[in-house]
Amino acid sequence: MPEHASKHEHTEVLIRLDKVRKTYALGKVMVQALRGVSLQVYRGEFVAIMGPSGSGKSTLMNTLGALDVPTGGKLYFEGKDLSKFSESELARLRGKKIGFIFQQFNLIPNLTAIENVALPMVFQGVPEKDRLARAKKLLVELGLEKRLNHRPMEMSGGEQQRVAIARAFANNPDVILADEPTGNLDSKTGKQIMSFLWELHLRENKTIIVVTHDPTIAGYAETLVNIRDGEIMHNHQASSQYLWPKARGVGKK
Amino acid sequence: MMFKEYLLFAVSSVRHRQRRSWLTILGIFIGIAAVVGLISVSQGLNNAVSAQFQMIGTDVITIIPGRIGAGMGIGSAPLVDKDVKVIEGVRGVDVVAPVLARMTKATFSGEDVYTYAMGVPPDKIDKVMFSTQGIHIIEGRITPPSEKYGAVIGYSVTDDLFKHDVHVGGKLEIAGKSFKVTGRLSRVGNRQDDTQIYIQLDTAREIFDEPTKISTLMVKVKESSDPEAVAKDIKDKLKKSRGEEDFTVMTAQQLQETVQSVLGIIQVVLIGIAAISLLVGGVGIMNTMYTSVQERTRQIGIMKAIGATNEDIQLIFMVESGLLGLIGGAIGCTLGILLALGVEYGAAQAGFSALKASVTPELILLALGFSFVVGILSGTLPARNAAKMNPVDALRYE
């Protein structure tokens, strides 16, 4: 399988999967969700993982995010072998280095927007004053200055997903993992959400991994990973160079 | 994560599920209210009993026929005048007063009531019964020996026992005979004592047709003597004279101990029942927490994804259940105190004004601490379940 092209040669490998296998029991049947996946994600890269449902893309995503522990093979984060990490160490790694964005937004319903964004910082022991200041700054950047004290039920889907983006960035993580981030949104709001992610990627050079089956969304990515039946079919750069203008124009083709 | 944040998070979760939270808290506060109410009332009862005995004074010895614990008073020979003579011969005895007590019908202005008439020799009544109980004549005087049909009424005979105002100088009918009220006593604090009517022993023997029988012998010990030693001497002498020990000699202290041990047993039983309801409340918290954990499975997954460790999750749920317990405890304490004050008020209405509910800071702290611990313990298992959840499965949970 061809490796990434030369542009990453001097770039640090952030996450590396080495022949990762994942098997889980679905009732009495054992399902092989990942069948020996090897993959490298570079720092600062925008990666799209594509594949039909049941292809193992969510499992791949959870594995990359250190939420799921592989049944076989190795997972390295910043060169560290995560199989040697305890549950608590994995939790701390997720809290500090990884930001998650989910299809269902997954905000805590009884917390306000600002409290939701501050929550990951609570787990990291950030003092209250700093937490609230950072949460507010992120929400304002995402255009939610009027929604700071609203609960998720009082916000639209797009607003909720923006809160979720702010939450994912709360601890200034190394990588953002987004699982179908626009799946529950209309195409206009979805495009808006993607452009927020894209801007944050550009401005802060954040590594972003998006799982999607929507080719429009995948169009933002610099690297496309196609997965089918638990195996990577294609792993290629979307283009020989960064195509930000293309990404921006993808909505109108 | 710091404790303050756990607490705020718990407050917010509890408020988010208001109805269920209240129902859970209800389960706890009923138990705590019962415990606080029962303990403060029974402690108050204990205090009241102690106070009453304190009033009697430690220098009074009571002798009743029969033996406590062995068919008390049943079939045993009554106390008679000869026994009075025997006791008067004991060293250290100051005064011996034979008392004939009878439940009888009393009539005033056509109103019939039933109460105790106490026949006591008029020359001994103050020394043995009134001054030792800390009561005195507040109106009129003690019936002089010359006034055969004179009566001293307890504080509550007027306005309470009778609906009418029974005033000193008025006429009262006891067992069909007309008596003149010569005096009224100050308040003792319990209705039975305060509704008694005191008449002369000889008159009582006549109207009740009991020429020799004595219900109780009241003995006042000389100030220089030890009541316990005198009581022992009385017992020995009386046993020799009567041929067998078919009577009971009790000092005020022994009497107090007997009554208080009975009260103690009642207290333990009541608190035991209340503790069971508290246990049920704890099961309620556990049930709510299990449901809450299940309902929030997805939330647990989210929190794990954004960096919560297993310990964080465990603590979040335990603080929440502890909070439920603590709120229940606080409400329970308030209700328990109100309950106790209600009982106190009711007792006062019924004439037992000596009962004062005893609500101590220790009791409140203990109740709050206990409810918190019940909450924490009930939350431990559900919280452990929550902490052990696999984040991926939890996130997938619908």
Interface residues (C-beta under 8 A of the other chain):
Chain A: N62 G65 L67 D68 E87 S88 A91 R92 R94 G95 K96 G99 F100 F102 N106 L107 I108 P109 N110 L111 E115 L119 P120 V122 F123 Q124 G125 R167 A170 N171
Chain B: M1 M2 E5 F9 S12 S13 R15 H16 R298 Q299 G301 I302 M303 K304 A305 I306 G307 A308 T309 N310 E311 D312 P391 V392 L395
